[in-house]
Amino acid sequence: MRYQLLTGLLAATTLLSCKKSETTATCTEHCVTFTGRVATIPGNQPVAGAQVRLATVAGSASRELGQALTDADGRYTFTFSYQFGAVGPGLMLYASHPNYLSNEVGTDAIRLLTGGNGSGQLTEDVQLY
C-alpha cells in the first residue's frame, strides 16, 4: 500500500510500506522509506546542509532533520520506524546518500528531535538531541 506525504519542504517524496526484513531500520510497528530532495524556504532549491521538517506522525510534534549528509544536489534516502507505547511515540531514523558512505553498508544515522514528552525508542546508532 502506498501513501503520499505532502510537505512544503520535501519535493517528490514517496512513502512505501515495508516489512522488518526489507530495511536496515528495526521496524516495530510501522516502517516507511522516504526518497526525495532537501529544499529550503523560500523557494525550492536543494542545498547542502538544509534542514527538513517532517510532517507529524499521529499528531505528535514535527521531527527535524539536520541534513549533513546531503551534497549540493540535495539527494538523500532515509528510513524511519516508529511505535506508540505508554510513554509516548518513539522514532528511529537512518539516512544514507549515494556519495556518502561512512560504514560498510553505506547507511548513516542522523539525529532526530522527538515530540511530545521527548521520549524515544532509540538504538545505539541513533542519537537524541
Secondary structure, DSSP 4 states (H G I P E B T S, - for coil): -EEE---SSEES-EEEE--GGGSSS--SSEEEEEEEEE--SSS----TT-EEEPPPSTTPPPPEEE-TT--TT-EEEEEEEEEE-SS-EEEEEEEEBTTB--STTS-B---B---TTS-----TT--B-
